[in-house]
């Protein structure tokens, strides 16, 4: 009889431990009633399901409006400065209507070398970007109650605080703590809540966030 009670007690203990473990796991997965894989995340409160710190800055991609300096070694007559047209193409001596949008300067240099190899033996090309705009889908956009809402080229190690400085901060009507950052991850749009009032007015650096190319910051108007 004692043996049966002992086995029953052990069984109950294991069952309760399992339920407790499941409960803790559920708390980790569900935050504020939403899954960790869901769309809504608060920044600076220890529950970021979406990465908010960038370890490595992505390479710059060429976009319409950029100014390029194309240098061809030992061929000064082929060295040329050219703007990227609104259609995303450039024309240089011996190469016409070459699509360049979405390419890194190094990728473009290799593509130009291939085109020039028909006319020049073993061409060596370097592409230097003189002014920056970037592709539209790589620009950082600020919409709503910012001092100067606009689109800006992404810069390495850019943060929400840097962005606020560049757009003149918040207006007096802004609901900064209800701001939303829209970010595309694996082709799906995710939402990250950013507490801009806490960041700007209270200096809460935990509310800061690293930005990525293509991020859009929405700053709503206060209800009153």
N, C-alpha and C positions, 0 to 999 in steps of 0.2 A: 504493500500500500504506500509506504514511504517512498519507494522507488518510483511509483507512478506519479506521486505528487511532485517529486523532484523533476521528473521529465516534463510534466505539465508546466511547472514554474519556468523551466528553461525555455520551453516553447513560447510561453507568453512574453518572456524577456526579449527573445529574438524578434518576435513579431512587433513589439513596441519599438525596439531599436530600429527596425526596418522602416516603420511608419515615421519615426523621428527623422531618419536619414532622408526619406522621401520628402518630408515637409521642408527640411533645410534646402534640398535641391530645388524644390518648387519656388522657394523664396529667391534663390539665385536666378532662376530662369524668368520669373515673373516680377516685373518692377512696376508698381503703380497700376496693376491690372493689365499690363501689356507684356508680351513676350520679349525676351532679349533680342529676338530676331525681328521684332516689330519695327515701327517707324519712328517712335517718339523716344527721345533720350534727353535727359538733363545733363548739362556739362558742369563739371566741378563739384558733383555730389557723390562721387564714388560709384556711379552705376552706368558708366559709359559702355554701351554695347557696340558703338561705332568708334573706331580709332579716332582720337582727337589730337594726337601728337604725331608729327611727321618725322621719321628718322632720316630719310633721304629725299632730297628735293628732286622732282622729276626733271628730265631734260626739257629745255625750251623747244617749243614747236613753232615753226614759222606760220604767220598768218597774213591776211590781206592788210595792206597799210604799212607793213614792215619795209625797212630800207636795207638792201643787201649789198655788200661789197664782195664781188666775185673775183678772186685773184687766181690767175693761171701762171704758174711758175715758168719763167723764161719765155713767156708769150705776153708781153705788155699790151699788144694790140687786142688781146682777148680779155684783158682785165677790165672790169666794168662795174660801175655802181648802178643799181637799178631798184625801183620800188616794186613791191608786189602789188599787182593790179587787184581791183575789187573781185575779179573772177578767180583769183588765186593763182594766177600764172605770171611768168616773166618771159621776156625775150632778150637774148643777148646775142652778140655776134656768133653766127654759125648754129645757134640753137634758138628756135622760135616756139612760143606758146608752151613753155614747160611748166607743168603743174608743180607747185612747191608747198602748198598749204598742208599742214599736218606733218611735215618732215622736220627732223633736226637739221642744223647746219651741216653736220658731218654726212648725214644721209643724202642731202642735196648735193654736196660736193662729189660724192661717189657717182651720183646719177649724171651730173654734168660731165665728169670724166668719161663715162661710158659714151655719152653723146659726142663729145669732142674727139674721141679716139678714132672716129671715121676720118677726121681731117688732120689730127695732130698725133705724133708718135708719143706714146706713154705720157699723156697729160697729167699734171699734178695740180689739183684745184683745192683752194681753201675758200670757204664761205664765211664771211663775218657779218653779223647782224648789227647795223648801226642804230636803228630805232625800232622800238618794240610795240606791237599791238597784240599779236598772237591770234590764233583762231578764235572765233566767237565762242565755241564750246569749251575753250580753255581759259576764257577771261573770268575774273572775279566780278560779280554783279551785286550792286547794293540797290534795293528797292524799298520805297516807303519813307519813313520819317528820319532820314539822314540829312545832314546839312547840305550835301551835294550828291544826291543819288546818281550813280553812273556805273559804267563798266570800266574795269582797270585790268591791265596785263598782270598776270601772276608773277610774284617775285619770290625768290628762294627764302624759306623760313618765314613766310608772311603769316601773321597772326591776326585775330579779330581786333586786337588793340591797334596794330599797325593800320588796318583797314579803316578803323574809326578816325584815326588821325588824318588819313588821306581824304576822307569824305567830309571832314569838318564836324565830326561827332554827331550827336543826336539833336533833334529839334525839341522844343519845349513841350510838344504834344506827343512825343514818342513814348510808347510803352516798352522800354528797353528790355525788361526782364521777360517779355513775351516774344522776343525775337526768335526767328527760326532760320537755321542754316539748312539749305537744300543741297544734298550731296548725292552724286550718282556713284553707286558701288555695284560692280558687276552688272551694269545695265539697269539697275533698279534704283529709284529715287528714295533716299532716306532723309528723315528729318531729325535735326539736332537742335534742341532748345539751347539758346545762348543768353545768359543773364547779363545783358549789356549795362543795365543800371548799376548792378553790383560791381561790374568791372570798372566802369568809368567813374561813377560817383563815389563808390566806397573803396575803390582800389583793391578789390578782391581778385587777385591774380589767378585763383583757382577757376574763375569763370572765363579765363582766356582760352583760346583754342587755335591750333594750327590750321591754316587753310590749305586747300588743294586746288589745282586748276579746275575751273568749271563750277566752283561753289557759288551759290546764290544766297545772299543774306536778305531776309524779309524782316523789316522793322515795322510793326503795326502802330496804329494811332491809339492813344489812350482813350478809354471809355469816358473819362471825365477829367 
